């Protein structure tokens, strides 16, 4: 396939959707699950009750809606770009999820975790400078 | 990490990566999308759900999703989500073996650095 600017622009646009909606979905799921108690304490007999509480949670459904948006964008981008390109490129989501966790959920994010996220970003930068497709069109 | 947390992370990584690979394979069968109008997207979805790999992928990703919910009830999201990036190594190998994608040295280097970052995030828990 030709290395056209259009291909890169289209890919970057969909990756942007991915890195926004996936973290937001995960943060909303986390907010919903914080009210369910720790899975370490779940008794097998309580699982049905917990499942009911999960599917009754507004945060869980908002999280699922965000993840579905992410999923559609992800499916579409995979129709023209390599999986091994899209997956690393979408790892910007890790920085976004830590930022949202810090600001929206008040999570403590230690310096080492931020460094780790920065290193992930460096890896993403390197991956982002490879061509989106390495296989021939069917 | 106790046994339950290690088990949950394993399921999230293994089932999540396996599910994404299956869906990626299904998308390659469906073909590239050029038309983004709603009716065209509905036709795209209808084509996609006729591919068996899609359903296998959805089943695996559902398993990964409920494991993620359980893990989020134990740990902070800023820890859980980066740790699940262990799937990068599995994903790169899987894409090479299962999807026959050619992965350049530069892309391998990027994946390796991402994994180093994930390790630092994991160490930040202590």
Interface residues (C-beta under 8 A of the other chain):
Chain A: X23 X26 X27 X29 X30 X33 X34 X36 X37 X38 X39 X40 X42 X54 X60 X75 X76 X78 X79 X80 X82 X83 X84 X85 X87 X88 X91 X93 X94 X97 X98 X100 X101 X102 X105 X107 X108 X109 X110 X111 X112 X113 X115 X116 X117 X118 X119 X120 X121 X122 X123 X124 X125 X126 X127 X128 X129 X130 X134 X135 X137 X138
Chain B: X2 X4 X8 X20 X21 X23 X24 X27 X28 X30 X31 X32 X33 X48 X68 X69 X70 X71 X72 X73 X74 X76 X77 X78 X79 X80 X81 X82 X85 X87 X88 X91 X92 X95 X96 X99 X100 X101 X102 X103 X104 X106 X107 X109 X110 X111 X112 X113 X114 X115 X116 X117 X118 X119 X120 X121 X122 X123 X124
